[in-house]
Amino acid sequence: MIAEMREALQNRLPEVLGREVEVSEPVLLAGGASKEAWSVDAGGERLLVRRAAGSTIHRHTLSLADEFATIEAAFEAGVKVPRPYGYLPDLEGREAFVMERLDGDTIGRRIVRKDELAAARAVLPVQMADELAKIHAIPPARVPFLAEAQLERMIDELDEVGEPHPAIELGLWWLRENRPPARTPVVTHGDYRIGNLVVREDGLGGVLDWEFAHLDDPVRDMAFALVRAWRFGVPEKRLGGVGPVEPYLERYNELTGFDVQPFELDYWELAGNVGWAIGCLTQMQRHLTGQDRSVELATLGRLGAEVEYEIVNLLERFAA
Amino acid sequence: MSERPTAQELTEAILEFLGGEILPTLTDHRLRFRMLVAMNALSIVYRELEALPVEDDTEQRELAAQIRAGDVPPGALRRVKADVEARLRIASPRYLEGYREAAAE
């Protein structure tokens, strides 16, 4: 498999990079059910090759071609993303794209705790706002394939699982009853949180994982990083376990002029939790239906109770 | 209270993992034998769980449907919270403890 991949890359990378290059032995970093990640060096460039695998993780994710085009648009807009090199419709029988391989940490539990990253954590709230403001300013016409998300889609996904979850229903009910005034949809990343950001000692190095990009309320995108599950065991730091939310909100408002209010963040933080609680169940379904048998996915079905607990606690706080 | 995956489904997932991914990597004969013994023990648990009656989740289904219809009964939040806590005591007791400690600070 490695030898075939090396040969395929040796054949295709010169056209992607625009010059003759010698390709190193590729290393498979992550198998994954939906996508492979290969690390390879060619002509002095450190590259990451994303290649399609068997199934897709989620029905509503972008195709590799569209994900690549979104990264290109973000790169043009000055967002810190890996430099996109090229899309390959057929790399050893499957589609793939080639981008720069960034240095830094992406593991959430390390980012929120590692001593060497303390200085990075201090600047991350403002830096995260900087990148998000740039993403939200990408003209939708530049990425015409992005669909507009509907909050109602969460209900359809829950119904497909078919298990009763009153805590999730209470969350959905509250979201229906308390919807803030609609904002003009913008280009959103869709999964903007610690774990999908490259963090180095000097701070934010890059925004990864664009497969959930879509058009949506900007505050929904902004609040996803607040969801407790993405604080990686440091719940007192509301912004992703790295810091307070105030400098993030302040900087974002300064850059966008959107005047986002704290109650909107509360609303979309709850929505993020409801979405992830349902996400745990749909992941579990992948195991139960036999689509992707895995102890990890099976266990996620039970760990959804953690997210449901956060939902009921948020609702208690909102009612107080 | 209904809960998926059921204990039996979780047991089945572990059996598949041990048999499909771990067992083939074991080259030490003694370890291989002991793994087979452990998997056999887990199969006993699996069959025992199969014999248990299916839990009745009618009450949860009715409550979920009622909330969906916009008719949230008084005290629903307290009742639902207690249910989630009971599930967490099984699925993730340390999370529940940690949550309460953080809230108390």
Interface residues (C-beta under 8 A of the other chain):
Chain A: E163 P164 H165 P166 A167 E169 L170 L172 W173 R176 G233 P235 E236 M284 H287 L288 R293 S294 V295 A298 T299 G301 R302 L303 A305 E306 E308 Y309 E310 V312 N313 L315 E316 A319
Chain B: S2 E3 R4 P5 E9 L10 A13 I14 E16 F17 D57 Q60 R61 L63 A64 A65 I67 R68 G70 V72 A76 L77 V80 K81 D83 V84 E85 R87 L88 I90 A91 S92 Y95 L96 G98 Y99 A102 A103 E105
